[in-house]
């Protein structure tokens, strides 16, 4: 059962790390957005887009969790070896770790984007693009986890 424990550890870490980063990143942007919204409540919608962006990593981590649990279908979980459990756990790390780091940095970038919106709301697209550039690496982390999980054979 140690193998199964390692599988579940990897699955839970993928979502825990990525969602923690998203919570931190959304909090960073939220503080900046709240300051701008106090001055101009009409900019709430634009700022909300920036705040939502770092939240995507948490969803990517959840995808890692679901894909890992899906691998357990039709498998005798008592026969999962320690080696297989470690393979799954390591396969879950890219989405979790990259999600954690990228969400925090995306929050910082999007918080700076709030300054753009405060002074020139018509430039929201530029602020959004800066944030999306960080998102690219979160997507690479998700793709890495998907590819790695696809190459682990259980049972």
Secondary structure, 3 states (H helix, E strand, C coil): CHHHHHHHHHHHHHHHHHHHHHHHHHHHHHHHHHHHHHHCHHHHHHHHHHHHHCCHHHHHHHHHHHHHHHHCCCCCHHHCCHHHHHHHHHHHHHHHHHHHHHHHHHHHHHHHHHHHHHHCHHHHHHHHHHHHHHHHHHHHHHHHHHHHHHCCCCC
